[in-house]
C-alpha cells in the first residue's frame, strides 16, 4: 500500500451536499462524473492532502443505494493507492483476505479498483486503487 488515495462518502443528494464541502469547508470541487457500471455519480473534492469522493446512487441497482438504505449517509470506504493491483490482490488472498472482486474493474477516474470484504478487515471496506 503506497498511501491513502481517497475516502469514499455515500450521499443521497450530491447537489444538496456539495455546498457544504465547497462553501462551508472551502474545498475545491475537481470534477463530477458518472460511473455507469457502478450506477453512481461521483464528485471529486480536493481536501488538501487527500481526495474525497462523494458517491450518489443513480438508481436502486447501485451498491451505494443499498448502503444508504442500511446505514445512511457517511463514510463508505477508504482507498489505498497501489501499484500492480493484481499482484496486491494475490498477496492479500494468500494472507487469507477475502476480496469482493475476482479481478480488478474500472472505477471512477478510470482507475483499476478492487475491494476487500469488511469481514476480512475488521469491519472496514477498503479499496485497492491503481491509477493509470
N, C-alpha and C positions, 0 to 999 in steps of 0.2 A: 504494500500500500504506500503510495507516494505522499498523499495528503488528503485532507477532506476537501472534495471538489465542490460540493454544494449540499444544501439542506432542502429537501422537498417538503412543501407545506400544502396540505389539502384545504381548498376553499370552495365554498358553494357558489360564490359570485365574484369572479375575477375583477370585473369593473367596479364592484362595490368596495373591494378591499384595497385596490391599487392606491387610492389617495392616502391611506394610512402609511403605506411604505414610501411613497414618493413625496408626499407633502409633510406628513407628521414626522416621519423618521428622516426625511431628506435623502433617501437612497435613490439613485438614478434607475429608471426603467431602461434596460438594454434592448429588449425586443419582446414581442409576443408571437408565438407560433402554435399551430395545431399539429398534434401528433395523431394522425388519423388511425394508425394501427393500435393505439392505446386508448382512443376515444377521449382524448384530453387536450385542453387548451393550456398552454404554459406561458407564464410571464417570467422573464429572467430579470432579477433585481441585483444590482451591484451593492453589496453591503460592506464594501471595503476589502477586507482580507478573505471574504468568502462570497459566493453567489447564493441567492435564494431562488428556488423555483416554486412559484405559486401554481398549483395544479387544480384546474377546474374541470369537472367531468363534462363531456359534450353530450352524453346521454346515459341511460341507465345501464348500458353494457360496460361502462368504464369501471375498472377496479377502484378508481377514486370515488365513484358514486357509492360503491359498496362500503368503502372505508368510511365515508361521511355518514352513511346510514347507521353504521355500527358504533363509530367513535366520535363523530362530529369533527369540526374543523380543528386543525392543529398539525403538528409535525407528523409527516407520513414516513419519510426515510432520510437517512444520512448516506451520502455517496462518497466513496473513496475513489480518487483518481488512480488508475493503474496503467501499466504498460504490459502488453501481452496478456490480454484478458483471458484468452483460452487457457494459457498456462496457469494463471492465477486460479481459475475455476478448477482445473485438475488438481492443483495443490490443496485447495480447500476440501475438495471431495476426498482426497487421500487422508486428510486430517479429520474426516467424519462430519464435515459441514454439509448440511442439506441445502441444495440450491433450488430455486424456483424455476430456473431455466436450464434446459439441457444444453443449449447453445446461446451465445450472445445474440441480442437483437438490436435493431436500430431504435434509439431513443431520441429525446429532444436534442436539438442542435446537431443531429446526425451522429451522435456518439454511439459506440457499441456498449450495451449495458447488460447486466445480469444481476439478479437479486439473490441474497442469502435468506433462507427461511428464518423468520424470527424465532422459531423454536430451537434453532441451532445457534442463535446469537443473543441469548438472554433477553428475548422479548423485543429486540430492536430490528427493524427492517433495514438492512444495509444493501446498498447498491454498489456494484463494481462498475466503473465508468471509464472507458478508454476513448479519449477524444482523438479524432483523426488529424 
